[in-house]
Protein backbone atom coordinates (compact mmCIF):
# COMPACT_ATOMS: atom_id res chain seq x y z
CA UNK A 1 0.00 0.00 0.00
CA UNK A 2 1.31 3.43 -0.95
CA UNK A 3 0.99 6.54 1.22
CA UNK A 4 2.92 9.71 1.95
CA UNK A 5 4.97 10.53 5.01
CA UNK A 6 6.37 13.97 5.75
CA UNK A 7 10.06 14.79 5.38
CA UNK A 8 10.63 17.08 8.36
CA UNK A 9 13.55 19.10 6.94
CA UNK A 10 11.74 20.11 3.74
CA UNK A 11 8.14 19.80 4.99
CA UNK A 12 7.40 17.88 1.77
CA UNK A 13 5.43 14.66 1.43
CA UNK A 14 7.46 11.61 0.43
CA UNK A 15 5.91 8.64 -1.28
CA UNK A 16 6.27 5.51 0.83
CA UNK A 17 5.04 1.96 0.83
CA UNK A 18 4.05 -0.55 3.50
CA UNK A 19 4.78 -4.11 2.47
CA UNK A 20 4.39 -7.54 4.00
CA UNK A 21 7.67 -9.20 4.92
CA UNK A 22 7.96 -12.76 3.70
CA UNK A 23 9.51 -14.96 6.35
CA UNK A 24 13.32 -15.10 6.11
CA UNK A 25 13.34 -12.80 3.06
CA UNK A 26 14.37 -9.52 4.68
CA UNK A 27 16.63 -8.38 7.47
CA UNK A 28 14.33 -6.90 10.07
CA UNK A 29 15.26 -4.16 12.55
CA UNK A 30 16.68 -5.20 15.90
CA UNK A 31 18.01 -3.88 19.18
CA UNK A 32 21.50 -4.15 17.67
CA UNK A 33 20.47 -1.55 15.08
CA UNK A 34 19.28 0.91 17.73
CA UNK A 35 15.63 -0.12 17.62
CA UNK A 36 13.68 -0.88 20.76
CA UNK A 37 12.36 -4.25 19.60
CA UNK A 38 13.93 -7.25 17.90
CA UNK A 39 11.49 -7.69 15.03
CA UNK A 40 13.08 -10.89 13.69
CA UNK A 41 12.50 -12.58 17.04
CA UNK A 42 8.93 -11.33 17.45
CA UNK A 43 7.78 -12.01 13.89
CA UNK A 44 8.04 -15.79 14.19
CA UNK A 45 4.54 -16.39 15.56
CA UNK A 46 2.27 -18.51 13.37
CA UNK A 47 -0.54 -15.97 13.09
CA UNK A 48 1.62 -12.85 12.99
CA UNK A 49 2.20 -10.68 9.94
CA UNK A 50 5.18 -8.33 9.76
CA UNK A 51 5.12 -5.15 7.69
CA UNK A 52 7.79 -2.58 6.94
CA UNK A 53 7.47 1.00 5.75
CA UNK A 54 10.06 2.34 3.28
CA UNK A 55 10.24 5.40 1.04
CA UNK A 56 10.74 5.56 -2.70
CA UNK A 57 13.74 7.85 -2.06
CA UNK A 58 15.64 5.32 0.08
CA UNK A 59 14.05 1.86 -0.40
CA UNK A 60 16.96 0.19 1.36
CA UNK A 61 16.13 1.91 4.68
CA UNK A 62 13.27 0.78 6.92
CA UNK A 63 11.43 3.81 8.32
CA UNK A 64 9.04 1.84 10.53
CA UNK A 65 7.95 -1.69 11.37
CA UNK A 66 4.67 -3.29 12.46
CA UNK A 67 3.65 -6.76 13.64
CA UNK A 68 -0.05 -7.64 13.82
CA UNK A 69 -2.16 -10.72 14.47
CA UNK A 70 -5.26 -10.89 12.27
CA UNK A 71 -6.42 -14.27 13.59
CA UNK A 72 -7.80 -13.10 16.95
CA UNK A 73 -11.57 -13.51 17.39
CA UNK A 74 -12.83 -9.90 17.62
CA UNK A 75 -10.11 -7.51 16.49
CA UNK A 76 -6.72 -7.24 14.90
CA UNK A 77 -4.05 -7.19 17.59
CA UNK A 78 -1.11 -4.83 17.11
CA UNK A 79 1.73 -6.65 18.86
CA UNK A 80 4.57 -4.26 17.96
CA UNK A 81 4.86 -0.93 16.21
CA UNK A 82 7.98 1.21 16.06
CA UNK A 83 9.45 3.99 13.99
CA UNK A 84 13.13 3.88 13.07
CA UNK A 85 15.53 5.53 15.54
CA UNK A 86 16.24 8.30 13.00
CA UNK A 87 12.51 9.15 13.00
CA UNK A 88 12.29 9.88 16.73
CA UNK A 89 12.78 13.07 18.69
CA UNK A 90 13.47 16.62 17.57
CA UNK A 91 15.93 15.60 14.86
CA UNK A 92 13.70 13.02 13.16
CA UNK A 93 13.88 12.63 9.40
CA UNK A 94 10.25 11.68 8.74
CA UNK A 95 6.97 12.38 10.51
CA UNK A 96 3.66 10.48 10.18
CA UNK A 97 5.39 7.06 10.09
CA UNK A 98 3.66 5.73 13.23
CA UNK A 99 0.32 7.13 12.09
CA UNK A 100 0.62 5.36 8.73
CA UNK A 101 1.52 2.06 10.38
CA UNK A 102 -1.31 2.26 12.93
CA UNK A 103 -3.81 3.32 10.25
CA UNK A 104 -2.62 0.39 8.13
CA UNK A 105 -3.30 -1.99 11.06
CA UNK A 106 -6.79 -0.46 11.36
CA UNK A 107 -7.32 -1.04 7.63
CA UNK A 108 -6.29 -4.68 8.06
CA UNK A 109 -9.00 -4.97 10.70
CA UNK A 110 -11.67 -4.00 8.17
CA UNK A 111 -10.14 -6.28 5.51
CA UNK A 112 -10.10 -9.24 7.93
CA UNK A 113 -13.76 -8.80 8.97
CA UNK A 114 -12.92 -7.41 12.41
CA UNK A 115 -15.03 -4.29 11.68
CA UNK A 116 -12.20 -1.82 12.31
CA UNK A 117 -11.37 -2.84 15.86
CA UNK A 118 -7.66 -2.68 16.70
CA UNK A 119 -6.35 -3.76 20.11
CA UNK A 120 -2.88 -3.33 21.60
CA UNK A 121 -1.12 -3.22 24.95
CA UNK A 122 1.05 -0.41 26.23
CA UNK A 123 3.85 -1.92 28.29
CA UNK A 124 6.64 0.29 29.62
CA UNK A 125 9.25 -0.10 32.36
CA UNK A 126 7.79 2.76 34.38
CA UNK A 127 4.13 3.47 35.09
CA UNK A 128 4.51 7.18 34.21
CA UNK A 129 5.88 6.23 30.77
CA UNK A 130 2.91 3.91 30.22
CA UNK A 131 0.49 6.67 31.13
CA UNK A 132 2.26 9.20 28.90
CA UNK A 133 2.20 6.78 25.96
CA UNK A 134 -1.47 5.92 26.57
CA UNK A 135 -2.28 9.63 26.55
CA UNK A 136 -0.47 9.98 23.21
CA UNK A 137 -2.36 7.03 21.72
CA UNK A 138 -5.64 8.53 22.97
CA UNK A 139 -5.03 12.04 21.68
CA UNK A 140 -3.25 11.30 18.41
CA UNK A 141 -4.57 7.88 17.35
CA UNK A 142 -8.07 7.62 18.90
CA UNK A 143 -7.07 4.91 21.38
CA UNK A 144 -9.40 4.08 24.26
CA UNK A 145 -8.04 2.53 27.45
CA UNK A 146 -9.92 -0.52 28.71
CA UNK A 147 -10.64 -0.21 32.44
CA UNK A 148 -7.44 0.28 34.43
CA UNK A 149 -5.47 -2.14 32.28
CA UNK A 150 -2.62 -1.54 29.85
CA UNK A 151 -4.87 -2.67 26.97
CA UNK A 152 -6.15 -0.09 24.53
CA UNK A 153 -8.47 -0.38 21.57
CA UNK A 154 -9.22 1.77 18.57
CA UNK A 155 -12.93 1.61 17.76
CA UNK A 156 -14.24 1.53 14.16
CA UNK A 157 -14.95 5.28 13.94
CA UNK A 158 -11.45 6.04 15.21
CA UNK A 159 -10.03 3.54 12.72
CA UNK A 160 -11.87 5.22 9.85
CA UNK A 161 -10.50 8.63 10.90
CA UNK A 162 -6.93 7.30 10.96
CA UNK A 163 -7.32 5.61 7.58
CA UNK A 164 -8.67 8.82 6.06
CA UNK A 165 -5.95 10.96 7.64
CA UNK A 166 -2.91 8.78 6.98
CA UNK A 167 -3.70 6.46 4.07
CA UNK A 168 -5.81 8.50 1.65
VEXLOTOR-471541 format. One record per atom (N, C-alpha, C): atom name; x, y, z. Coordinates in nm, 3 decimals, decimal comma. Layout:
% VEXLOTOR-471541
<'CA' <X Y Z>>
...
This chain:
% VEXLOTOR-471541
<'N' <0,084 -0,117 0,000>>
<'CA' <0,000 0,000 0,000>>
<'C' <0,089 0,124 0,000>>
<'N' <0,055 0,219 -0,082>>
<'CA' <0,131 0,343 -0,095>>
<'C' <0,065 0,455 -0,015>>
<'N' <0,147 0,536 0,050>>
<'CA' <0,099 0,654 0,122>>
<'C' <0,212 0,756 0,124>>
<'N' <0,189 0,868 0,189>>
<'CA' <0,292 0,971 0,195>>
<'C' <0,323 1,005 0,340>>
<'N' <0,452 1,007 0,371>>
<'CA' <0,497 1,053 0,501>>
<'C' <0,563 1,189 0,479>>
<'N' <0,589 1,260 0,586>>
<'CA' <0,637 1,397 0,575>>
<'C' <0,786 1,404 0,608>>
<'N' <0,865 1,454 0,512>>
<'CA' <1,006 1,479 0,538>>
<'C' <1,017 1,607 0,619>>
<'N' <1,066 1,597 0,741>>
<'CA' <1,063 1,708 0,836>>
<'C' <1,145 1,827 0,787>>
<'N' <1,265 1,802 0,735>>
<'CA' <1,355 1,910 0,694>>
<'C' <1,295 1,998 0,585>>
<'N' <1,228 1,936 0,488>>
<'CA' <1,174 2,011 0,374>>
<'C' <1,025 2,040 0,387>>
<'N' <0,958 1,972 0,480>>
<'CA' <0,814 1,980 0,499>>
<'C' <0,738 1,932 0,373>>
<'N' <0,801 1,842 0,298>>
<'CA' <0,740 1,788 0,177>>
<'C' <0,698 1,643 0,200>>
<'N' <0,588 1,605 0,135>>
<'CA' <0,543 1,466 0,143>>
<'C' <0,634 1,377 0,059>>
<'N' <0,661 1,259 0,111>>
<'CA' <0,746 1,161 0,043>>
<'C' <0,666 1,034 0,025>>
<'N' <0,664 0,987 -0,098>>
<'CA' <0,591 0,864 -0,128>>
<'C' <0,658 0,747 -0,056>>
<'N' <0,576 0,667 0,009>>
<'CA' <0,627 0,551 0,083>>
<'C' <0,532 0,434 0,064>>
<'N' <0,582 0,317 0,102>>
<'CA' <0,504 0,196 0,083>>
<'C' <0,517 0,107 0,207>>
<'N' <0,405 0,046 0,244>>
<'CA' <0,405 -0,055 0,350>>
<'C' <0,391 -0,190 0,281>>
<'N' <0,482 -0,280 0,312>>
<'CA' <0,478 -0,411 0,247>>
<'C' <0,494 -0,523 0,349>>
<'N' <0,431 -0,635 0,318>>
<'CA' <0,439 -0,754 0,400>>
<'C' <0,577 -0,816 0,384>>
<'N' <0,636 -0,856 0,495>>
<'CA' <0,767 -0,920 0,492>>
<'C' <0,745 -1,070 0,485>>
<'N' <0,801 -1,131 0,383>>
<'CA' <0,796 -1,276 0,370>>
<'C' <0,900 -1,334 0,465>>
<'N' <0,861 -1,434 0,537>>
<'CA' <0,951 -1,496 0,635>>
<'C' <1,088 -1,524 0,575>>
<'N' <1,192 -1,486 0,648>>
<'CA' <1,332 -1,510 0,611>>
<'C' <1,375 -1,443 0,481>>
<'N' <1,298 -1,345 0,431>>
<'CA' <1,334 -1,280 0,306>>
<'C' <1,399 -1,142 0,328>>
<'N' <1,383 -1,086 0,445>>
<'CA' <1,437 -0,952 0,468>>
<'C' <1,501 -0,945 0,606>>
<'N' <1,602 -0,864 0,616>>
<'CA' <1,663 -0,838 0,747>>
<'C' <1,574 -0,736 0,818>>
<'N' <1,522 -0,777 0,931>>
<'CA' <1,433 -0,690 1,007>>
<'C' <1,511 -0,612 1,112>>
<'N' <1,458 -0,497 1,153>>
<'CA' <1,526 -0,416 1,255>>
<'C' <1,540 -0,492 1,387>>
<'N' <1,645 -0,456 1,461>>
<'CA' <1,668 -0,520 1,590>>
<'C' <1,728 -0,422 1,689>>
<'N' <1,740 -0,468 1,811>>
<'CA' <1,801 -0,388 1,918>>
<'C' <1,944 -0,351 1,879>>
<'N' <2,012 -0,441 1,810>>
<'CA' <2,150 -0,415 1,767>>
<'C' <2,161 -0,298 1,670>>
<'N' <2,050 -0,266 1,603>>
<'CA' <2,047 -0,155 1,508>>
<'C' <1,997 -0,026 1,572>>
<'N' <1,977 -0,028 1,704>>
<'CA' <1,928 0,091 1,773>>
<'C' <1,777 0,097 1,789>>
<'N' <1,708 -0,007 1,746>>
<'CA' <1,563 -0,012 1,762>>
<'C' <1,531 -0,064 1,902>>
<'N' <1,410 -0,045 1,943>>
<'CA' <1,368 -0,088 2,076>>
<'C' <1,331 -0,236 2,080>>
<'N' <1,281 -0,287 1,967>>
<'CA' <1,236 -0,425 1,960>>
<'C' <1,321 -0,504 1,860>>
<'N' <1,326 -0,635 1,883>>
<'CA' <1,393 -0,725 1,790>>
<'C' <1,284 -0,788 1,702>>
<'N' <1,260 -0,727 1,587>>
<'CA' <1,149 -0,769 1,503>>
<'C' <1,166 -0,909 1,444>>
<'N' <1,287 -0,952 1,420>>
<'CA' <1,308 -1,089 1,369>>
<'C' <1,259 -1,191 1,472>>
<'N' <1,290 -1,167 1,596>>
<'CA' <1,250 -1,258 1,704>>
<'C' <1,098 -1,260 1,721>>
<'N' <1,036 -1,142 1,716>>
<'CA' <0,893 -1,133 1,745>>
<'C' <0,804 -1,166 1,626>>
<'N' <0,860 -1,176 1,508>>
<'CA' <0,778 -1,201 1,389>>
<'C' <0,761 -1,350 1,359>>
<'N' <0,807 -1,435 1,447>>
<'CA' <0,804 -1,579 1,419>>
<'C' <0,673 -1,647 1,454>>
<'N' <0,582 -1,578 1,519>>
<'CA' <0,454 -1,639 1,556>>
<'C' <0,373 -1,682 1,435>>
<'N' <0,303 -1,791 1,448>>
<'CA' <0,227 -1,851 1,337>>
<'C' <0,125 -1,755 1,276>>
<'N' <0,053 -1,684 1,359>>
<'CA' <-0,054 -1,597 1,309>>
<'C' <-0,013 -1,451 1,296>>
<'N' <0,116 -1,422 1,305>>
<'CA' <0,162 -1,285 1,299>>
<'C' <0,207 -1,247 1,159>>
<'N' <0,177 -1,124 1,122>>
<'CA' <0,220 -1,068 0,994>>
<'C' <0,311 -0,949 1,025>>
<'N' <0,422 -0,941 0,956>>
<'CA' <0,518 -0,833 0,976>>
<'C' <0,520 -0,743 0,853>>
<'N' <0,512 -0,613 0,877>>
<'CA' <0,512 -0,515 0,769>>
<'C' <0,623 -0,414 0,793>>
<'N' <0,680 -0,364 0,684>>
<'CA' <0,779 -0,258 0,694>>
<'C' <0,736 -0,141 0,606>>
<'N' <0,774 -0,021 0,650>>
<'CA' <0,747 0,100 0,575>>
<'C' <0,880 0,153 0,523>>
<'N' <0,887 0,177 0,392>>
<'CA' <1,006 0,234 0,328>>
<'C' <0,962 0,347 0,235>>
<'N' <1,055 0,434 0,200>>
<'CA' <1,024 0,540 0,104>>
<'C' <1,075 0,504 -0,034>>
<'N' <1,023 0,572 -0,134>>
<'CA' <1,074 0,556 -0,270>>
<'C' <1,215 0,614 -0,281>>
<'N' <1,242 0,719 -0,202>>
<'CA' <1,374 0,785 -0,206>>
<'C' <1,486 0,693 -0,160>>
<'N' <1,461 0,620 -0,050>>
<'CA' <1,564 0,532 0,008>>
<'C' <1,501 0,395 0,040>>
<'N' <1,474 0,314 -0,063>>
<'CA' <1,405 0,186 -0,040>>
<'C' <1,487 0,084 0,038>>
<'N' <1,613 0,111 0,059>>
<'CA' <1,696 0,019 0,136>>
<'C' <1,687 0,044 0,287>>
<'N' <1,622 0,153 0,326>>
<'CA' <1,613 0,191 0,468>>
<'C' <1,471 0,170 0,518>>
<'N' <1,458 0,098 0,628>>
<'CA' <1,327 0,078 0,692>>
<'C' <1,298 0,198 0,781>>
<'N' <1,183 0,262 0,756>>
<'CA' <1,143 0,381 0,832>>
<'C' <1,054 0,345 0,950>>
<'N' <0,989 0,230 0,944>>
<'CA' <0,904 0,184 1,053>>
<'C' <0,867 0,039 1,033>>
<'N' <0,827 -0,026 1,143>>
<'CA' <0,795 -0,169 1,137>>
<'C' <0,671 -0,196 1,223>>
<'N' <0,594 -0,296 1,181>>
<'CA' <0,467 -0,329 1,246>>
<'C' <0,449 -0,480 1,244>>
<'N' <0,404 -0,535 1,358>>
<'CA' <0,365 -0,676 1,364>>
<'C' <0,223 -0,682 1,417>>
<'N' <0,135 -0,750 1,340>>
<'CA' <-0,005 -0,764 1,382>>
<'C' <-0,046 -0,911 1,376>>
<'N' <-0,153 -0,940 1,450>>
<'CA' <-0,216 -1,072 1,447>>
<'C' <-0,359 -1,050 1,398>>
<'N' <-0,392 -1,105 1,283>>
<'CA' <-0,526 -1,089 1,227>>
<'C' <-0,617 -1,206 1,261>>
<'N' <-0,566 -1,305 1,332>>
<'CA' <-0,642 -1,427 1,359>>
<'C' <-0,712 -1,427 1,495>>
<'N' <-0,710 -1,316 1,566>>
<'CA' <-0,780 -1,310 1,695>>
<'C' <-0,931 -1,303 1,668>>
<'N' <-1,013 -1,339 1,766>>
<'CA' <-1,157 -1,351 1,739>>
<'C' <-1,230 -1,221 1,706>>
<'N' <-1,199 -1,110 1,775>>
<'CA' <-1,283 -0,990 1,762>>
<'C' <-1,214 -0,869 1,703>>
<'N' <-1,084 -0,868 1,697>>
<'CA' <-1,011 -0,751 1,649>>
<'C' <-0,875 -0,793 1,596>>
<'N' <-0,812 -0,704 1,525>>
<'CA' <-0,672 -0,724 1,490>>
<'C' <-0,593 -0,679 1,612>>
<'N' <-0,489 -0,753 1,645>>
<'CA' <-0,405 -0,719 1,759>>
<'C' <-0,271 -0,666 1,708>>
<'N' <-0,237 -0,544 1,747>>
<'CA' <-0,111 -0,483 1,711>>
<'C' <-0,010 -0,519 1,819>>
<'N' <0,077 -0,615 1,788>>
<'CA' <0,173 -0,665 1,886>>
<'C' <0,291 -0,570 1,903>>
<'N' <0,343 -0,517 1,792>>
<'CA' <0,457 -0,426 1,796>>
<'C' <0,443 -0,322 1,686>>
<'N' <0,475 -0,200 1,720>>
<'CA' <0,486 -0,093 1,621>>
<'C' <0,600 -0,003 1,666>>
<'N' <0,686 0,034 1,572>>
<'CA' <0,798 0,121 1,606>>
<'C' <0,845 0,196 1,483>>
<'N' <0,881 0,321 1,505>>
<'CA' <0,945 0,399 1,399>>
<'C' <1,096 0,384 1,414>>
<'N' <1,167 0,401 1,305>>
<'CA' <1,313 0,388 1,307>>
<'C' <1,374 0,491 1,403>>
<'N' <1,488 0,459 1,461>>
<'CA' <1,553 0,553 1,554>>
<'C' <1,575 0,691 1,494>>
<'N' <1,601 0,699 1,364>>
<'CA' <1,624 0,830 1,300>>
<'C' <1,493 0,907 1,276>>
<'N' <1,380 0,847 1,312>>
<'CA' <1,251 0,915 1,300>>
<'C' <1,190 0,949 1,436>>
<'N' <1,274 0,955 1,538>>
<'CA' <1,229 0,988 1,673>>
<'C' <1,292 1,120 1,718>>
<'N' <1,222 1,187 1,807>>
<'CA' <1,278 1,307 1,869>>
<'C' <1,276 1,430 1,781>>
<'N' <1,346 1,533 1,826>>
<'CA' <1,347 1,662 1,757>>
<'C' <1,421 1,659 1,624>>
<'N' <1,512 1,567 1,607>>
<'CA' <1,593 1,560 1,486>>
<'C' <1,544 1,452 1,387>>
<'N' <1,419 1,411 1,402>>
<'CA' <1,370 1,302 1,316>>
<'C' <1,368 1,342 1,169>>
<'N' <1,387 1,242 1,085>>
<'CA' <1,388 1,263 0,940>>
<'C' <1,246 1,270 0,885>>
<'N' <1,161 1,174 0,925>>
<'CA' <1,025 1,168 0,874>>
<'C' <0,923 1,171 0,988>>
<'N' <0,811 1,236 0,960>>
<'CA' <0,697 1,238 1,051>>
<'C' <0,583 1,159 0,985>>
<'N' <0,485 1,120 1,063>>
<'CA' <0,366 1,048 1,018>>
<'C' <0,390 0,899 0,997>>
<'N' <0,509 0,848 1,029>>
<'CA' <0,539 0,706 1,009>>
<'C' <0,451 0,621 1,100>>
<'N' <0,448 0,651 1,229>>
<'CA' <0,366 0,573 1,323>>
<'C' <0,219 0,580 1,285>>
<'N' <0,171 0,699 1,249>>
<'CA' <0,032 0,713 1,209>>
<'C' <-0,004 0,626 1,089>>
<'N' <0,085 0,621 0,991>>
<'CA' <0,062 0,536 0,873>>
<'C' <0,057 0,389 0,911>>
<'N' <0,149 0,346 0,997>>
<'CA' <0,152 0,206 1,038>>
<'C' <0,028 0,168 1,119>>
<'N' <-0,012 0,254 1,211>>
<'CA' <-0,131 0,226 1,293>>
<'C' <-0,256 0,229 1,206>>
<'N' <-0,266 0,325 1,116>>
<'CA' <-0,381 0,332 1,025>>
<'C' <-0,386 0,208 0,936>>
<'N' <-0,270 0,161 0,893>>
<'CA' <-0,262 0,039 0,813>>
<'C' <-0,317 -0,081 0,893>>
<'N' <-0,279 -0,090 1,021>>
<'CA' <-0,330 -0,199 1,106>>
<'C' <-0,482 -0,188 1,119>>
<'N' <-0,534 -0,067 1,131>>
<'CA' <-0,679 -0,046 1,136>>
<'C' <-0,744 -0,093 1,005>>
<'N' <-0,682 -0,061 0,894>>
<'CA' <-0,732 -0,104 0,763>>
<'C' <-0,736 -0,256 0,755>>
<'N' <-0,633 -0,321 0,807>>
<'CA' <-0,629 -0,468 0,806>>
<'C' <-0,745 -0,525 0,888>>
<'N' <-0,787 -0,452 0,990>>
<'CA' <-0,900 -0,497 1,070>>
<'C' <-1,028 -0,502 0,987>>
<'N' <-1,050 -0,399 0,905>>
<'CA' <-1,167 -0,400 0,817>>
<'C' <-1,154 -0,511 0,713>>
<'N' <-1,038 -0,527 0,654>>
<'CA' <-1,014 -0,628 0,551>>
<'C' <-1,037 -0,769 0,606>>
<'N' <-1,000 -0,791 0,732>>
<'CA' <-1,010 -0,924 0,793>>
<'C' <-1,139 -0,943 0,872>>
<'N' <-1,242 -0,866 0,837>>
<'CA' <-1,376 -0,880 0,897>>
<'C' <-1,378 -0,860 1,049>>
<'N' <-1,293 -0,773 1,098>>
<'CA' <-1,292 -0,741 1,241>>
<'C' <-1,358 -0,605 1,265>>
<'N' <-1,422 -0,550 1,162>>
<'CA' <-1,503 -0,429 1,168>>
<'C' <-1,429 -0,303 1,210>>
<'N' <-1,296 -0,302 1,199>>
<'CA' <-1,220 -0,182 1,231>>
<'C' <-1,167 -0,176 1,372>>
<'N' <-1,187 -0,281 1,449>>
<'CA' <-1,137 -0,284 1,586>>
<'C' <-0,988 -0,322 1,586>>
<'N' <-0,909 -0,242 1,656>>
<'CA' <-0,766 -0,268 1,670>>
<'C' <-0,732 -0,264 1,818>>
<'N' <-0,674 -0,370 1,871>>
<'CA' <-0,635 -0,376 2,011>>
<'C' <-0,484 -0,381 2,022>>
<'N' <-0,432 -0,330 2,133>>
<'CA' <-0,288 -0,333 2,160>>
<'C' <-0,266 -0,308 2,308>>
<'N' <-0,150 -0,345 2,356>>
<'CA' <-0,112 -0,322 2,495>>
<'C' <0,002 -0,222 2,499>>
<'N' <-0,001 -0,138 2,600>>
<'CA' <0,105 -0,041 2,623>>
<'C' <0,183 -0,089 2,746>>
<'N' <0,303 -0,138 2,722>>
<'CA' <0,385 -0,192 2,829>>
<'C' <0,518 -0,117 2,835>>
<'N' <0,541 -0,049 2,942>>
<'CA' <0,664 0,029 2,962>>
<'C' <0,727 -0,010 3,096>>
<'N' <0,855 0,021 3,112>>
<'CA' <0,925 -0,010 3,236>>
<'C' <0,868 0,067 3,355>>
<'N' <0,831 0,191 3,331>>
<'CA' <0,779 0,276 3,438>>
<'C' <0,634 0,313 3,411>>
<'N' <0,556 0,317 3,519>>
<'CA' <0,413 0,347 3,509>>
<'C' <0,389 0,484 3,445>>
<'N' <0,472 0,584 3,479>>
<'CA' <0,451 0,718 3,421>>
<'C' <0,476 0,719 3,271>>
<'N' <0,566 0,634 3,222>>
<'CA' <0,588 0,623 3,077>>
<'C' <0,469 0,556 3,009>>
<'N' <0,412 0,456 3,075>>
<'CA' <0,291 0,391 3,022>>
<'C' <0,179 0,492 3,009>>
<'N' <0,157 0,569 3,115>>
<'CA' <0,049 0,667 3,113>>
<'C' <0,071 0,774 3,007>>
<'N' <0,195 0,818 2,991>>
<'CA' <0,226 0,920 2,890>>
<'C' <0,200 0,865 2,749>>
<'N' <0,240 0,739 2,727>>
<'CA' <0,220 0,678 2,596>>
<'C' <0,071 0,652 2,569>>
<'N' <-0,002 0,611 2,672>>
<'CA' <-0,147 0,592 2,657>>
<'C' <-0,216 0,723 2,622>>
<'N' <-0,172 0,830 2,684>>
<'CA' <-0,228 0,963 2,655>>
<'C' <-0,201 0,999 2,508>>
<'N' <-0,081 0,972 2,461>>
<'CA' <-0,047 0,998 2,321>>
<'C' <-0,136 0,917 2,228>>
<'N' <-0,151 0,787 2,255>>
<'CA' <-0,236 0,703 2,172>>
<'C' <-0,382 0,752 2,174>>
<'N' <-0,427 0,801 2,288>>
<'CA' <-0,564 0,853 2,297>>
<'C' <-0,580 0,980 2,215>>
<'N' <-0,490 1,075 2,233>>
<'CA' <-0,503 1,204 2,168>>
<'C' <-0,473 1,200 2,018>>
<'N' <-0,372 1,126 1,979>>
<'CA' <-0,325 1,130 1,841>>
<'C' <-0,385 1,019 1,754>>
<'N' <-0,416 0,903 1,815>>
<'CA' <-0,457 0,788 1,735>>
<'C' <-0,592 0,729 1,776>>
<'N' <-0,671 0,802 1,852>>
<'CA' <-0,807 0,762 1,890>>
<'C' <-0,814 0,637 1,977>>
<'N' <-0,708 0,607 2,051>>
<'CA' <-0,707 0,491 2,138>>
<'C' <-0,794 0,513 2,262>>
<'N' <-0,856 0,406 2,307>>
<'CA' <-0,940 0,408 2,426>>
<'C' <-0,885 0,303 2,522>>
<'N' <-0,857 0,344 2,644>>
<'CA' <-0,804 0,253 2,745>>
<'C' <-0,917 0,167 2,801>>
<'N' <-0,892 0,038 2,813>>
<'CA' <-0,992 -0,052 2,871>>
<'C' <-0,969 -0,062 3,022>>
<'N' <-1,069 -0,020 3,097>>
<'CA' <-1,064 -0,021 3,244>>
<'C' <-0,933 0,042 3,293>>
<'N' <-0,871 -0,020 3,390>>
<'CA' <-0,744 0,028 3,443>>
<'C' <-0,628 -0,056 3,392>>
<'N' <-0,649 -0,124 3,282>>
<'CA' <-0,547 -0,214 3,228>>
<'C' <-0,449 -0,138 3,137>>
<'N' <-0,355 -0,211 3,082>>
<'CA' <-0,262 -0,154 2,985>>
<'C' <-0,312 -0,177 2,842>>
<'N' <-0,429 -0,239 2,828>>
<'CA' <-0,487 -0,267 2,697>>
<'C' <-0,564 -0,146 2,647>>
<'N' <-0,541 -0,116 2,520>>
<'CA' <-0,615 -0,009 2,453>>
<'C' <-0,677 -0,066 2,327>>
<'N' <-0,779 0,004 2,280>>
<'CA' <-0,847 -0,038 2,157>>
<'C' <-0,880 0,087 2,076>>
<'N' <-0,875 0,072 1,946>>
<'CA' <-0,922 0,177 1,857>>
<'C' <-1,053 0,125 1,799>>
<'N' <-1,160 0,200 1,822>>
<'CA' <-1,293 0,161 1,776>>
<'C' <-1,309 0,192 1,627>>
<'N' <-1,409 0,135 1,561>>
<'CA' <-1,424 0,153 1,416>>
<'C' <-1,424 0,298 1,368>>
<'N' <-1,494 0,388 1,438>>
<'CA' <-1,495 0,528 1,394>>
<'C' <-1,355 0,590 1,402>>
<'N' <-1,282 0,557 1,508>>
<'CA' <-1,145 0,604 1,521>>
<'C' <-1,055 0,546 1,413>>
<'N' <-1,078 0,419 1,380>>
<'CA' <-1,003 0,354 1,272>>
<'C' <-1,027 0,425 1,139>>
<'N' <-1,153 0,453 1,110>>
<'CA' <-1,187 0,522 0,985>>
<'C' <-1,119 0,658 0,977>>
<'N' <-1,117 0,731 1,088>>
<'CA' <-1,050 0,863 1,090>>
<'C' <-0,901 0,848 1,059>>
<'N' <-0,836 0,750 1,121>>
<'CA' <-0,693 0,730 1,096>>
<'C' <-0,667 0,691 0,951>>
<'N' <-0,748 0,603 0,898>>
<'CA' <-0,732 0,561 0,758>>
<'C' <-0,745 0,681 0,665>>
<'N' <-0,847 0,764 0,689>>
<'CA' <-0,867 0,882 0,606>>
<'C' <-0,754 0,984 0,621>>
<'N' <-0,702 0,999 0,741>>
<'CA' <-0,595 1,096 0,764>>
<'C' <-0,459 1,051 0,710>>
<'N' <-0,426 0,923 0,729>>
<'CA' <-0,291 0,878 0,698>>
<'C' <-0,276 0,798 0,569>>
<'N' <-0,384 0,735 0,523>>
<'CA' <-0,370 0,646 0,407>>
<'C' <-0,433 0,697 0,280>>
<'N' <-0,514 0,801 0,287>>
<'CA' <-0,581 0,850 0,165>>
<'C' <-0,529 0,986 0,126>>
